[in-house]
Amino acid sequence: MVAGMTPTTVKVGFVSTVLEMGYHVELAGGGHYSLAVLHTKVVEIQGKISLGIGLTLNSLYINPRQFSFQLPLWQDMRREGLPIEGFCVAAGIPTTEKAAEIISGLKSVGIRHVAFKPGSVDGIRQVVNIAAANLDFAIIMQWTGGRAGGHHSFEDFHQPILATYSSIRRHDNIALVAGSGFGSSDDTWPYLTGDWSKQFGVEPMPFDGFLFGSRVMVAKEVHTLCQGSHCCRAGVNDSQWEGTYVKDADGIIIGYYVEYN
């Protein structure tokens, strides 16, 4: 799947292209500041994709003003018959009670799944609690550890999953998606098979899917320009990755400079 990213997945052309190719992508709610703009964007995307393809919105829970109009609008558009399929609660994990309220609203109009983006062990456990309280609804857990570049977390990628994998897998309604730094078959395959965990002396721990962000920002279909040369950098050693949060480390820093084309 392609992650919701402002401004990359705000644009009609890129989002519709990903959907038409058969992949899951999140329309970035962060780039939509009014009901009319978001509604118009969905109608435009619908006009460029085949019948039966559903849309998912990535809405920032940390931004109450946007979230408070985007969630009900997303439900209203589903009632209108627009191809609304999923909703991602990004940048923050709600309480179990608030999540149940959100999920109830999504279910009532026929939306099929909700996603959360935990950034720590506590966040993962909270998503597990939400899944346990809503066993009849599909939960997508997007894990993007900071060690691999995930801007939602300052955590190592592996340790939090090692600590919580068994609790995640107790719930069949959780789809576990890995993000941050994936881009080739060689680095993705061990996480699909689960073999990545063998180096830690435990059984295989496969993920269900993969989240691509930085990788697709250099695709020819995007409407944003990669002005820097971070795409061609070799990266840094394990002991140096935390330095990318505060300074340039071999040409890499957490965050991107992008410009509309």
ZIZICOR-V115904 format. One record per residue. N is the residue number from 1. SS is DSSP state (hx for helix, st for strand, lp for the rest). Layout:
# ZIZICOR-V115904
n/ss
N/SS
N/SS
This chain:
# ZIZICOR-V115904
n/ss
1/lp
2/st
3/lp
4/lp
5/lp
6/lp
7/lp
8/hx
9/hx
10/hx
11/lp
12/hx
13/hx
14/hx
15/hx
16/hx
17/hx
18/hx
19/hx
20/hx
21/lp
22/lp
23/lp
24/lp
25/st
26/st
27/st
28/st
29/hx
30/hx
31/hx
32/lp
33/lp
34/lp
35/hx
36/hx
37/hx
38/hx
39/hx
40/hx
41/hx
42/hx
43/hx
44/hx
45/hx
46/hx
47/lp
48/lp
49/lp
50/lp
51/lp
52/lp
53/lp
54/lp
55/st
56/st
57/st
58/st
59/st
60/st
61/lp
62/lp
63/lp
64/hx
65/hx
66/hx
67/hx
68/hx
69/hx
70/hx
71/hx
72/hx
73/hx
74/hx
75/hx
76/hx
77/hx
78/hx
79/hx
80/hx
81/lp
82/lp
83/lp
84/st
85/st
86/st
87/st
88/st
89/st
90/st
91/lp
92/lp
93/lp
94/lp
95/lp
96/hx
97/hx
98/hx
99/hx
100/hx
101/hx
102/hx
103/hx
104/hx
105/hx
106/hx
107/hx
108/hx
109/hx
110/lp
111/lp
112/lp
113/st
114/st
115/st
116/st
117/lp
118/lp
119/lp
120/lp
121/hx
122/hx
123/hx
124/hx
125/hx
126/hx
127/hx
128/hx
129/hx
130/hx
131/hx
132/hx
133/hx
134/lp
135/lp
136/lp
137/lp
138/st
139/st
140/st
141/st
142/st
143/st
144/lp
145/lp
146/hx
147/hx
148/hx
149/lp
150/lp
151/lp
152/lp
153/lp
154/lp
155/lp
156/lp
157/hx
158/hx
159/hx
160/hx
161/hx
162/hx
163/hx
164/hx
165/hx
166/hx
167/hx
168/hx
169/lp
170/lp
171/lp
172/lp
173/lp
174/st
175/st
176/st
177/st
178/st
179/st
180/lp
181/lp
182/lp
183/lp
184/lp
185/hx
186/hx
187/hx
188/hx
189/hx
190/hx
191/hx
192/hx
193/hx
194/lp
195/hx
196/hx
197/hx
198/hx
199/hx
200/hx
201/lp
202/lp
203/lp
204/lp
205/lp
206/lp
207/lp
208/lp
209/st
210/st
211/st
212/st
213/lp
214/hx
215/hx
216/hx
217/hx
218/hx
219/lp
220/lp
221/lp
222/lp
223/lp
224/st
225/st
226/st
227/lp
228/lp
229/lp
230/hx
231/hx
232/hx
233/lp
234/lp
235/lp
236/lp
237/lp
238/hx
239/hx
240/hx
241/hx
242/hx
243/hx
244/hx
245/hx
246/lp
247/lp
248/lp
249/st
250/lp
251/lp
252/st
253/lp
254/lp
255/lp
256/lp
257/lp
258/st
259/st
260/st
261/lp
